[in-house]
Amino acid sequence: QLQLVESGGGLVQPGGSLRLSCAASGSTLDYYAIGWFRQAPGKEREGVSCISASGGRTNYADAVKGRFTIFRDNAKNTVYLQMNSLKPEDTAVYYCAAGERIPDFIVEAMCPGRYEYDYWGQGTQVTVSS
């Protein structure tokens, strides 16, 4: 059974950076596409970014393009989300999710919706405030 644990959240000032990690245990991440989602208080959970199982395809929500970068290190069984130029509207709980049957071409076209993923982490809080 795959288990995901997010870390790296915290309080940061506007314009600052954070790197979130999504560490997997119980199975290798090699065959899973990974998505990052976020949920702010009173709002729906929304997709932020995704990466294909091979790591060769990535995609981003318009709100974070040019500021966030997703990448994976399969040797460490971990996927990362580098977040730069953070804004107060980035404040949310961030979740990673793993999907086993998501082809690379799907990730290239658009990030799959939340119901396409099979496993979820518990989330890490990101607060952007001065």
C-alpha positions as CSV (number, residue, x, y, z in Angstrom):
1,Q,0.0,0.0,0.0
2,L,1.5,3.3,-1.1
3,Q,1.7,6.0,1.6
4,L,2.5,9.6,0.9
5,V,3.8,12.2,3.4
6,E,4.1,15.9,2.6
7,S,6.5,18.2,4.3
8,G,8.2,21.6,3.8
9,G,5.2,23.9,4.5
10,G,5.4,26.8,6.8
11,L,5.0,30.6,7.1
12,V,6.8,32.7,4.5
13,Q,6.6,36.4,3.5
14,P,5.2,37.4,0.2
15,G,7.9,37.0,-2.5
16,G,9.6,34.2,-0.5
17,S,10.1,30.6,-1.5
18,L,9.3,27.1,-0.1
19,R,10.1,23.6,-1.3
20,L,7.5,21.0,-0.6
21,S,8.3,17.3,-0.6
22,C,6.1,14.4,-1.1
23,A,7.8,11.3,0.2
24,A,6.5,7.8,-0.6
25,S,6.7,4.6,1.3
26,G,5.3,1.1,0.9
27,S,5.9,1.1,-2.9
28,T,8.0,2.7,-5.5
29,L,6.7,5.9,-7.2
30,D,8.2,4.9,-10.5
31,Y,4.9,4.0,-12.0
32,Y,2.8,6.8,-10.6
33,A,2.0,10.2,-11.9
34,I,2.0,12.7,-9.1
35,G,-0.3,15.7,-8.6
36,W,-0.1,18.6,-6.2
37,F,-3.3,20.1,-5.0
38,R,-4.2,22.9,-2.6
39,Q,-7.2,23.8,-0.6
40,A,-7.8,27.2,1.0
41,P,-10.3,27.7,3.8
42,G,-13.8,27.8,2.4
43,K,-12.7,26.8,-1.1
44,E,-12.7,23.7,-3.3
45,R,-9.5,21.7,-3.6
46,E,-7.7,22.8,-6.8
47,G,-5.0,21.3,-8.9
48,V,-1.6,23.1,-8.8
49,S,0.8,21.0,-10.8
50,C,1.4,17.4,-12.0
51,I,4.2,15.3,-13.3
52,S,4.2,12.1,-15.3
53,A,5.5,8.8,-14.0
54,S,8.5,9.1,-16.3
55,G,9.1,12.7,-15.1
56,G,9.2,13.8,-18.8
57,R,5.9,15.7,-18.7
58,T,4.7,18.4,-16.4
59,N,1.9,20.8,-16.2
60,Y,0.8,23.7,-14.1
61,A,-2.3,25.7,-13.2
62,D,-2.3,29.2,-14.8
63,A,-2.1,30.8,-11.3
64,V,1.3,29.2,-10.6
65,K,3.0,29.0,-14.0
66,G,6.4,30.6,-14.0
67,R,6.6,30.5,-10.2
68,F,6.3,26.9,-9.3
69,T,8.3,23.9,-10.5
70,I,7.5,20.3,-10.0
71,F,10.2,17.6,-10.2
72,R,10.8,14.1,-9.0
73,D,13.7,12.1,-7.7
74,N,12.7,8.4,-8.1
75,A,15.9,7.3,-6.4
76,K,14.6,9.0,-3.3
77,N,11.0,8.0,-4.0
78,T,10.1,11.7,-3.6
79,V,8.4,14.4,-5.6
80,Y,9.0,18.1,-5.0
81,L,7.2,21.3,-5.6
82,Q,9.5,24.4,-5.6
83,M,7.4,27.5,-5.0
84,N,9.0,30.9,-5.7
85,S,7.6,34.4,-5.6
86,L,4.9,33.3,-3.2
87,K,1.7,35.4,-2.9
88,P,-0.8,35.6,-0.1
89,E,-3.3,33.9,-2.4
90,D,-1.0,30.8,-2.4
91,T,-2.0,30.2,1.3
92,A,-3.6,26.8,1.6
93,V,-3.1,23.3,2.7
94,Y,-1.1,21.5,0.0
95,Y,-1.6,17.8,-0.8
96,C,0.2,15.4,-3.1
97,A,-1.5,12.5,-4.8
98,A,-0.4,9.5,-6.8
99,G,-2.2,8.0,-9.8
100,E,-1.1,4.6,-11.2
101,R,-2.9,4.6,-14.6
102,I,-2.3,8.1,-15.9
103,P,-0.4,8.1,-19.2
104,D,2.3,10.7,-20.0
105,F,0.2,12.2,-22.8
106,I,-2.6,13.0,-20.4
107,V,-0.2,14.9,-18.1
108,E,1.2,16.8,-21.1
109,A,-2.3,17.9,-22.1
110,M,-3.6,18.9,-18.7
111,C,-3.4,17.9,-15.1
112,P,-5.8,15.1,-14.2
113,G,-8.7,16.0,-11.9
114,R,-8.6,14.9,-8.2
115,Y,-10.7,11.8,-8.8
116,E,-8.0,10.3,-11.1
117,Y,-5.6,9.8,-8.3
118,D,-5.5,6.7,-6.1
119,Y,-3.5,7.8,-3.0
120,W,-3.3,11.0,-1.1
121,G,-1.1,12.5,1.6
122,Q,-2.4,14.3,4.7
123,G,-1.3,17.8,3.6
124,T,1.1,20.5,4.7
125,Q,0.1,24.0,5.5
126,V,1.6,26.9,3.5
127,T,0.9,30.4,4.8
128,V,2.1,33.5,2.9
129,S,1.8,36.6,5.0
130,S,3.8,39.6,6.1
